[in-house]
Amino acid sequence: MHTLPKLPYSYDALEPHIDKVTMEIHHTKHHQAYIDNLNKAIENHSSLANLSVEKLLLKIDTVPSDIQQAVINHGGGHANHTFFWKIMSPKKTSPGEMTLKVLKEKFWSIDVFKEEFTKKAMGVFGSGWAFLISTSKGLVLKRHSFQNSPLLHNNSPILGIDVWEHAYYLKYQNRRAEYVKAWWNVVNWDEVERNLVKALS
């Protein structure tokens, strides 16, 4: 069965950019709810019980149709949030060698990449995510509605931001743009580099 991963930092570690109360609720309530509902969906399917959430989503076509949407919703929520916690850090980091190389090749510069990524995040209608993903055709910026995971399409997430209101509303209310701007201050570029190396190797 799936369990809530421990954060790699304290709930207040990302302040002032992301506040302690939001992080605590986001992790212990929202993420936990996705895990609880995922476990409930697969509890009578022993062949699925021992699969990691990543393998579960990559093999979504083999999941029984009566629970498939629940696995997409709640498994996606679990996978996306597990990824999200790691992609942030209280430690100040800078883009690594491979990150700089591939982003400059694709977007001309880090600044242009950040502008384009921010546009994707601002362009999500309602609840969802903005991702930089690695696909069979190269790096792509994508908007994902709700908790749809890049893994459902056999793509690897490299960088992603949660733009569900529960991720920022306590501090930023309806000011998503301020949240996204602040979020760049806590991006864990070391993790981005690791994700890129793994995806491109």
C-alpha positions as CSV (number, residue, x, y, z in Angstrom):
1,M,0.0,0.0,0.0
2,H,1.1,3.6,-0.6
3,T,2.2,5.8,2.2
4,L,2.8,9.5,2.6
5,P,6.5,10.4,1.9
6,K,8.3,12.5,4.4
7,L,9.2,16.0,3.2
8,P,13.0,16.6,2.8
9,Y,12.7,19.8,4.8
10,S,10.5,21.3,7.5
11,Y,7.1,22.9,6.8
12,D,8.4,26.4,7.4
13,A,11.6,25.9,5.4
14,L,10.3,27.5,2.2
15,E,9.1,30.7,3.8
16,P,8.6,33.5,3.0
17,H,7.9,32.2,-0.5
18,I,5.6,29.4,0.5
19,D,4.2,29.6,4.1
20,K,4.3,26.9,6.8
21,V,0.5,26.5,7.1
22,T,0.0,25.9,3.4
23,M,2.8,23.4,3.3
24,E,1.5,21.5,6.3
25,I,-2.1,21.3,4.9
26,H,-0.9,20.6,1.4
27,H,1.2,17.7,2.6
28,T,-0.7,16.1,5.4
29,K,-4.3,16.7,4.1
30,H,-4.3,17.0,0.3
31,H,-1.4,14.6,-0.5
32,Q,-2.6,12.2,2.2
33,A,-6.1,12.2,0.7
34,Y,-4.8,11.2,-2.7
35,I,-2.9,8.3,-1.1
36,D,-5.9,7.2,0.9
37,N,-8.2,7.2,-2.1
38,L,-5.6,5.4,-4.3
39,N,-5.2,2.7,-1.7
40,K,-9.0,2.4,-1.5
41,A,-9.3,2.1,-5.3
42,I,-6.8,-0.8,-5.5
43,E,-7.5,-2.6,-2.2
44,N,-9.3,-5.5,-4.0
45,H,-6.7,-5.8,-6.7
46,S,-3.7,-7.7,-5.3
47,S,-1.8,-7.6,-8.6
48,L,-1.7,-3.8,-8.3
49,A,-1.0,-3.5,-4.6
50,N,2.8,-3.9,-4.8
51,L,3.4,-1.7,-7.8
52,S,5.0,1.7,-7.3
53,V,2.7,4.6,-8.2
54,E,5.0,5.3,-11.1
55,K,4.6,1.8,-12.5
56,L,0.9,1.9,-11.9
57,L,0.5,5.1,-14.0
58,L,2.9,3.8,-16.7
59,K,0.7,0.7,-17.0
60,I,-2.6,2.5,-16.7
61,D,-4.0,0.6,-19.7
62,T,-3.7,-2.6,-17.8
63,V,-5.7,-1.2,-14.8
64,P,-9.3,-2.5,-14.6
65,S,-11.7,-0.1,-16.2
66,D,-13.8,0.3,-13.1
67,I,-11.0,1.8,-11.1
68,Q,-8.9,3.3,-13.9
69,Q,-10.1,6.9,-13.5
70,A,-9.7,6.7,-9.7
71,V,-6.1,5.6,-10.3
72,I,-5.5,8.4,-12.8
73,N,-6.9,11.0,-10.3
74,H,-5.5,9.8,-7.1
75,G,-2.4,8.0,-8.3
76,G,-1.6,11.1,-10.4
77,G,-2.1,13.3,-7.3
78,H,0.3,11.0,-5.3
79,A,2.9,11.0,-8.0
80,N,2.7,14.7,-8.9
81,H,3.0,15.7,-5.2
82,T,5.8,13.4,-4.5
83,F,7.6,14.9,-7.4
84,F,6.7,18.4,-6.4
85,W,8.2,18.2,-2.9
86,K,11.5,17.2,-4.3
87,I,11.6,19.9,-6.9
88,M,11.6,22.5,-4.2
89,S,14.3,23.3,-1.7
90,P,15.1,25.9,1.0
91,K,18.7,25.7,-0.2
92,K,19.7,28.3,-2.9
93,T,20.6,26.3,-6.0
94,S,21.6,27.2,-9.6
95,P,21.0,25.4,-12.9
96,G,23.6,22.7,-13.5
97,E,25.7,22.2,-16.6
98,M,23.3,19.9,-18.4
99,T,20.3,22.0,-17.5
100,L,22.0,25.2,-18.8
101,K,23.0,23.4,-22.0
102,V,19.6,21.8,-22.9
103,L,17.5,24.8,-21.9
104,K,19.7,27.2,-23.9
105,E,19.4,24.9,-26.9
106,K,15.6,24.7,-26.6
107,F,14.7,28.2,-25.2
108,W,17.7,30.4,-26.0
109,S,18.3,31.3,-22.3
110,I,17.2,30.4,-18.8
111,D,15.3,33.7,-18.6
112,V,13.3,32.9,-21.7
113,F,12.6,29.4,-20.4
114,K,11.3,30.8,-17.1
115,E,9.1,33.2,-19.0
116,E,7.7,30.4,-21.2
117,F,7.2,28.1,-18.2
118,T,5.5,30.9,-16.3
119,K,3.1,31.4,-19.2
120,K,2.2,27.8,-19.1
121,A,1.5,27.9,-15.4
122,M,-0.6,31.1,-15.8
123,G,-2.4,29.5,-18.7
124,V,-3.8,26.5,-16.7
125,F,-7.5,27.0,-16.6
126,G,-8.8,26.0,-13.2
127,S,-6.8,23.4,-11.3
128,G,-3.7,21.7,-12.7
129,W,0.0,21.7,-13.3
130,A,2.6,23.1,-15.6
131,F,5.4,20.8,-16.5
132,L,8.7,20.6,-18.3
133,I,8.7,17.1,-19.6
134,S,11.0,14.8,-21.5
135,T,9.2,13.0,-24.4
136,S,10.4,10.8,-27.2
137,K,10.5,14.0,-29.3
138,G,12.5,16.0,-26.8
139,L,11.8,18.6,-24.1
140,V,8.3,20.1,-24.1
141,L,6.3,22.5,-21.9
142,K,2.9,21.2,-21.1
143,R,-0.2,22.1,-19.1
144,H,-1.9,19.3,-17.3
145,S,-5.5,19.5,-16.0
146,F,-6.3,18.3,-12.5
147,Q,-3.9,15.6,-11.4
148,N,-3.1,14.1,-14.8
149,S,0.5,12.9,-14.6
150,P,3.1,13.0,-17.5
151,L,3.7,9.3,-16.6
152,L,0.3,8.4,-18.2
153,H,1.8,9.2,-21.6
154,N,5.2,7.6,-20.8
155,N,6.8,11.0,-20.4
156,S,9.3,12.0,-17.7
157,P,8.6,15.1,-15.6
158,I,11.7,17.3,-15.2
159,L,10.2,20.4,-13.5
160,G,6.7,21.1,-12.4
161,I,4.6,23.5,-10.5
162,D,1.3,22.8,-8.7
163,V,-1.2,25.6,-9.6
164,W,-4.2,24.1,-7.8
165,E,-5.5,26.9,-5.4
166,H,-4.7,24.7,-2.4
167,A,-1.0,25.2,-3.2
168,Y,-1.1,29.0,-2.7
169,Y,-4.4,30.4,-1.7
170,L,-3.8,31.0,2.0
171,K,-0.9,33.4,1.2
172,Y,-1.6,34.6,-2.3
173,Q,-5.4,34.3,-2.6
174,N,-6.2,34.7,-6.3
175,R,-2.8,36.2,-7.2
176,R,-1.4,33.2,-9.0
177,A,1.2,35.3,-10.7
178,E,2.8,36.3,-7.4
179,Y,2.9,32.7,-6.3
180,V,4.6,31.5,-9.5
181,K,7.1,34.4,-9.3
182,A,7.9,33.5,-5.7
183,W,8.1,29.8,-6.4
184,W,11.2,30.3,-8.7
185,N,13.1,31.2,-5.5
186,V,12.7,27.7,-4.1
187,V,13.2,25.6,-7.3
188,N,15.7,22.8,-6.6
189,W,17.9,23.1,-9.7
190,D,20.0,20.2,-8.4
191,E,16.9,17.9,-8.6
192,V,16.1,19.3,-12.1
193,E,19.7,18.4,-13.2
194,R,19.2,14.8,-11.8
195,N,15.9,14.5,-13.6
196,L,17.4,15.6,-16.8
197,V,20.4,13.3,-16.6
198,K,18.1,10.3,-15.8
199,A,15.7,11.2,-18.6
200,L,18.4,11.8,-21.3
201,S,20.7,9.0,-20.4
